Amino acid sequence: MMKAILARTYGSPEVLTLEEIEQPTPGDDQVLVKVHAAATNPSYWHRMEGKIPMLRKMYGDPQPTDYAMGGDCAGTAVAVGKNVTRFAVGDAVFGAAKGAFAEYAIAAEKNLVHKPESVSFVDAAAIPTGGLTALQGLRDYGRIAQGHRVLIIGASGGVGSYAVQIAKSFQTHVTAVCSTRNIEMVKRIGADAVIDYTQQDWDGAGPFDLILDMVGDRPFDLYVKNLTSNGRMVSVGALGVDMMAFMAKMGAYKASEEEEKVFSFVAQFNTDDLSTLAQLMASGVVKSVIDRTFPLAETAAAMALQGSKQISGKVVITT
Ligand SMILES: NC(=O)c1ccc[n+]([C@@H]2O[C@H](COP(=O)([O-])OP(=O)(O)OC[C@H]3O[C@@H](n4cnc5c(N)ncnc54)[C@H](OP(=O)(O)O)[C@@H]3O)[C@@H](O)[C@H]2O)c1
């Protein structure tokens, strides 16, 4: 048996319950991870609330049929399936595991990599989704290159705090957009310039070769106006607007003539990119910014903080 956080109904963080459930058994291609740390993410908030029709289709309608919560985590492999070749019992790992808000969770082998020894379980648990999103957004969709001038909007959050550091690793000039309370933090992690959006608009601060946007509250032609002629805007998220309205806006935009400058994507887990993140952390180029940690029993409080959109860096649950 093990302790796990379950979401048996959709709603606010009060729906989360700490329960004793059966410990899962890994399949042939899976690893059973003893979870030491697991991060919160906006996508788990949306899963918990159940307000987005597409997610309800995935998790159950009118109520969830899959009660597990959490994904990003770090821990120790305690059992491995017969086809697993990259991990052995006792290995320290990080990546994504189903139902990671629990003492034990099951991960597909391909969604895990070894945790560098110099990186704590908390710091490793924090990075998977935010780090992969930042890496894929900047490198694959933004085509980031040395010397680029990069604008990162929403630079202080779970994606942005990794994006600032990863963009700097490409030897670029980074302008971070955040509120007053996060100015020192984004400078500390490498931003060359900071725009406090409570005091100043980023419109007119460019032109930029690349804009990575986590906020989504401005018309797309405004981003394009602030790009160089070959510049790209990568739309990651919608911190500043209702997610459903944002999805509709993006759909309409895709049909317009500016499409070749504006990109949106959903980050994909893969072993190569997780390994890249592990190397960036092992070499000290990228560090996790941890806002707060919570014990497993206080996961509802951790998720309430996630829902506030006020996290500086990441929130991590420890077990
Ligand atoms: N496309 C994908 O695959 C993908 C993957 C991951 C996440 N996402 C989406 O990307 C977005 C960001 O995710 P996240 O994990 O970074 O979220 P997060 O950690 O919750 O972001 C929190 C940060 O957002 C900042 N913020 C809030 N409102 C802002 C505004 N109006 N302007 C500028 N900054 C603002 C806050 O800082 P201040 O107090 O300084 O404002 C806070 O530091 C979310 O919408 C998420 O759903 C998409």
PDBQT file of the ligand as one rigid body, heavy atoms in Angstrom, charges set to zero:
ROOT
HETATM    1  N1  LIG A 401       2.594  24.723 -24.950  1.00  0.00    +0.000 N 
HETATM    2  C1  LIG A 401       2.991  23.877 -24.007  1.00  0.00    +0.000 C 
HETATM    3  O1  LIG A 401       3.382  22.723 -24.270  1.00  0.00    +0.000 OA
HETATM    4  C2  LIG A 401       2.993  24.341 -22.571  1.00  0.00    +0.000 A 
HETATM    5  C3  LIG A 401       3.773  23.681 -21.617  1.00  0.00    +0.000 A 
HETATM    6  C4  LIG A 401       3.813  24.177 -20.326  1.00  0.00    +0.000 A 
HETATM    7  C5  LIG A 401       3.045  25.287 -19.980  1.00  0.00    +0.000 A 
HETATM    8  N2  LIG A 401       2.250  25.858 -20.920  1.00  0.00    +0.000 N 
HETATM    9  C6  LIG A 401       1.452  27.047 -20.600  1.00  0.00    +0.000 C 
HETATM   10  O2  LIG A 401       2.356  28.138 -20.507  1.00  0.00    +0.000 OA
HETATM   11  C7  LIG A 401       1.930  29.057 -19.530  1.00  0.00    +0.000 C 
HETATM   12  C8  LIG A 401       3.067  29.267 -18.534  1.00  0.00    +0.000 C 
HETATM   13  O3  LIG A 401       3.296  28.082 -17.782  1.00  0.00    +0.000 OA
HETATM   14  P1  LIG A 401       4.188  28.178 -16.468  1.00  0.00    +0.000 P 
HETATM   15  O4  LIG A 401       4.403  26.796 -15.990  1.00  0.00    +0.000 OA
HETATM   16  O5  LIG A 401       5.347  29.063 -16.717  1.00  0.00    +0.000 OA
HETATM   17  O6  LIG A 401       3.165  28.945 -15.491  1.00  0.00    +0.000 OA
HETATM   18  P2  LIG A 401       3.412  29.473 -14.030  1.00  0.00    +0.000 P 
HETATM   19  O7  LIG A 401       4.634  28.889 -13.446  1.00  0.00    +0.000 OA
HETATM   20  O8  LIG A 401       2.139  29.348 -13.286  1.00  0.00    +0.000 OA
HETATM   21  O9  LIG A 401       3.699  31.042 -14.264  1.00  0.00    +0.000 OA
HETATM   22  C9  LIG A 401       3.665  31.861 -13.150  1.00  0.00    +0.000 C 
HETATM   23  C10 LIG A 401       4.325  33.184 -13.496  1.00  0.00    +0.000 C 
HETATM   24  O10 LIG A 401       3.570  33.868 -14.456  1.00  0.00    +0.000 OA
HETATM   25  C11 LIG A 401       3.795  35.250 -14.274  1.00  0.00    +0.000 C 
HETATM   26  N3  LIG A 401       2.649  35.980 -14.804  1.00  0.00    +0.000 N 
HETATM   27  C12 LIG A 401       1.346  35.842 -14.458  1.00  0.00    +0.000 A 
HETATM   28  N4  LIG A 401       0.591  36.705 -15.170  1.00  0.00    +0.000 NA
HETATM   29  C13 LIG A 401       1.454  37.409 -15.966  1.00  0.00    +0.000 A 
HETATM   30  C14 LIG A 401       1.296  38.447 -16.916  1.00  0.00    +0.000 A 
HETATM   31  N5  LIG A 401       0.078  38.959 -17.177  1.00  0.00    +0.000 N 
HETATM   32  N6  LIG A 401       2.397  38.907 -17.562  1.00  0.00    +0.000 NA
HETATM   33  C15 LIG A 401       3.627  38.404 -17.299  1.00  0.00    +0.000 A 
HETATM   34  N7  LIG A 401       3.837  37.417 -16.391  1.00  0.00    +0.000 NA
HETATM   35  C16 LIG A 401       2.764  36.922 -15.735  1.00  0.00    +0.000 A 
HETATM   36  C17 LIG A 401       3.926  35.409 -12.771  1.00  0.00    +0.000 C 
HETATM   37  O11 LIG A 401       4.921  36.355 -12.535  1.00  0.00    +0.000 OA
HETATM   38  P3  LIG A 401       4.667  37.871 -12.185  1.00  0.00    +0.000 P 
HETATM   39  O12 LIG A 401       4.117  37.941 -10.792  1.00  0.00    +0.000 OA
HETATM   40  O13 LIG A 401       6.045  38.432 -12.317  1.00  0.00    +0.000 OA
HETATM   41  O14 LIG A 401       3.682  38.353 -13.191  1.00  0.00    +0.000 OA
HETATM   42  C18 LIG A 401       4.478  34.054 -12.305  1.00  0.00    +0.000 C 
HETATM   43  O15 LIG A 401       5.864  34.146 -12.012  1.00  0.00    +0.000 OA
HETATM   44  C19 LIG A 401       0.643  28.479 -18.934  1.00  0.00    +0.000 C 
HETATM   45  O16 LIG A 401      -0.463  29.068 -19.600  1.00  0.00    +0.000 OA
HETATM   46  C20 LIG A 401       0.727  27.005 -19.266  1.00  0.00    +0.000 C 
HETATM   47  O17 LIG A 401      -0.553  26.413 -19.352  1.00  0.00    +0.000 OA
HETATM   48  C21 LIG A 401       2.209  25.425 -22.197  1.00  0.00    +0.000 A 
ENDROOT
TORSDOF 0
